[in-house]
Amino acid sequence: MKIFRKKLHYIRGLKAGIPIALGYLSVSFTFGIMAVSYGFTWWQALLISAFNITSAGQFAGIGIMLTPGNYLEMVITQITINIRYSFMSISLSQKVDDKFKGVSRWILGFGTTDEIFAVSMTEEKVCRSYYAGLITLPFLGWTLGTLFGAILGNVLPDRLVSALGLAIYGMFIAIVVPEMKKIKAVVYVVALSMAMSSFFYYCPMGQKLSSGLSMSICAVFAAVIGAFCFPVKEEE
């Protein structure tokens, strides 16, 4: 009976992960194309996706890796971009059942992404079987998309490759815009980060910094200004 119940939870997790997997497939396809264009081999791009599963972190990381020796910049950039996953894992760990411990928690931390976290938080209690099913297809979508992009990027028509190159921006827009509609403060923070990003892109002084470091500066500065100017009041 327990095995049957676990299978049901796993299948339910698989179904919940299908939309996430489809989105990851297109975005990671773009990463595979970009990684190969930067000089990485297909298997190197595949390993990066298999061991990270972080879109923004990977895109920023391969740009920094083009300049060997920038280890400090890599650390600062990746911590800034990916620190949110730590907070998500801590929050999600409060919703898991009693059997979700040990190695299972390591897997929870590894598989937590923005979309997986959002779906998991809709559950009253998250069991191991459900979470395993939830991360299975997104992981396969992310890694296989990278593999296909790395191998087929030079075969597909340029127009299709250019269209797929916009997928990563479309995913970020889909995440940010709904919050902008709900909370006016988010609009100001996004506008500030856009203005700073434009400065780094067009200003000669800003162009001396790598894309990863400039992204980190924009994210931290905009977040700090937003926290001071638009603090969230604690509920009584």
N, C-alpha and C positions, 0 to 999 in steps of 0.2 A: 504493500500500500504506500509506503514511504517513497519507494522508487517511482511508482506511478505519479505521485504528487510532484516529485522533483522534475519528472519529464514534462508535466503540465506547466510548471513554472518556467522551465527552460524554453519550451515552445512559445509561451507567452512573451518571454523576453526577446526571442528571435523575431517575432512579429513586430514588437515595438521598435526593434533596431533596424527594420527594413528602410524606412525613410531616411534615417541617419546614414546608412550605408550608401544609399544612392547619391546623397549629397557629397559624401566623402570621396566617392569614386571619381566624380568630375573634378573636385578640387585637387585631389592628389595626382590626378592625371596631369594637371598643370604643373605641379611640383616636379614630377618626373621629367617633363619636357625641360623645365628650367634648370634642373640639376645637371642634365646631360649637356645643355648648352653652356654651362659653367665649367665643363670639363670632367665631371664625375662620370664613372661608369654606371651601367644599369644596376649592377649588384650593389654598388655603394649607395646609390639613391634608394634602393629597396631596403637596405639595412638601416638607413637613417629613418625611414618611415616606420619600419617594424619596431624599432627601439625607442621611438619618441611619441608618435601620434599627436603632434602639436603643429598645426598649420603655420601660424605666425612665427613660432619659434624656429621651425625648419626653414622657412623662407628667409628669415633674418640670418639664421646660422650659416647657410651655404654661402651667403654673400660675404660674411666675415671670414669664412674659411678660404676664400680666394686670396686673402692676405695673410700668409703664415706668420705666426708669432703673436697675434692679437688675442692672447689667452684671457687677459683681464677684461677686454671688451666683450669677449664671448660670454664670460661669466656674468658680467653686469647685464648684458642684453637678455640672456636666457632667464636669469632670475627675475628681471623686471617683467618679461612677457609671460612667464609660466608660473609665477608665484600664486596666481589665482587658483591654480589646480590644487595647491596645498590647502587653501581655505575651503574649496569645494569638497575635498576628500574628508576634511575634518567635519564639515557640516553633514555630509552624507553618512559618515560613520555613526552619527547619532540616530540614524533611521534603520540601521541594519539589525537583523535578529541576533540572538545569542550565539548561534553557531557560526556566525560570520566573524572569524578571528584567525590569528596566526597568518599563514601564507595567504589565505583568502583576502586579508586586508591589504597585503602587498599588491595583489592583483587588482583590488579595488582602486588603489592609488594609481596604478599604471594605466588602468582603463578609463579613468575619469577624464572626460572632456566636457566642453560647454554643453553640448547637446545631450550626451549621456547623463550628465548631472541633472539637467532640466527634466528629463524623462523619469529618472530614478526618484526625484523629489516628489513626483506625483503619487508615488506609492505610499501606503500607510506604513508598511514594513518591507524592507528589501532583503530577500533571502539570497543565498549563494547561487542557487539554480537560476533564478530570474536574472540576476546580474550577469552571470556567465553567458546566458542567452542574449542579453542586451548588448554585450560588448563583442560578441562573436562576429556578426555581420559587419558592423562598422570597422572592426579591425581588418577583416578581409577586404572590405571596400577600399580602405585607406592604402593598404599594402599593394593590392592588385592594381588599383588605379595608378599608383606610382610606377609599378612595373610596366604597365601598358603605355604610360606616357613616356617612360625612358626608352622603350623599345620602338614604339610606333610614332614617336614625335617627329621623326624625319621622313616618315612615310605618308602621313596625312597631309591633305591640302593646307596651304598656309592660312587660308581664311578660317578653316575649322580650328586650327591650332590657336589662332588669334582670339577666336570666340571662346575657346576653352580657357584661355589665359585670363579672361574676365571673371571666371567662376569664383576665384578666391575673394574677389571684391564683392561679388554678389552675395556670398555667404556672410561676410562681415556686415553688409548693409542689412541683410535679413535679421541679423542679431541685434543691431543697434537701433534701427528705425522704430520698431515697436516700443522700445523703451523711451525713445525721444517723444513719441506720441503721448505716452503716459506721464512722463516727468519732464517738466520744462527745464529743470536744472541740467539735465543730460544734454539738451540742445546747446546750452552755453559751453559746457565742457567739450563737446564734440567740435563746436565752432572754434574754440581756443586751440584744440589740438590740431585742427586743420590749418589754422593760421600759422602755428609754429612749424608744422611740417612744410608748408609752402615757403616759409622763411629759410629753412635748412636746404630746401631744394633749389631756390633761386638765388639766395645770397652767396656771394663768393666765399665768405668765411664759413658759412654753414656747409658748403659743398666739400670742405676739407674733412668733415666727419663722415664715417661710414653710415650706411642706411640703418644698420642695427643700432648703433649708438644714438643716432638722432631720433630713432623711434622710441628708444628708452627714455630719453630726455623729455620728449613730447608727452609720453604717457605719464611719467611721474609728475611733471610740472602741472599738467592739466588736472590730474587727480588731486594733487595737493590744493590747488586753487579751488577746485570744486568742493573739496571737503571743508575748507575754511569759509567759503562764500555761501555754500548751500548745504549746511550740515543736516543730517537726518535726525529728527527728534526721536528720542527713545520713548517707547510706549510705557505707560504707567503699569 
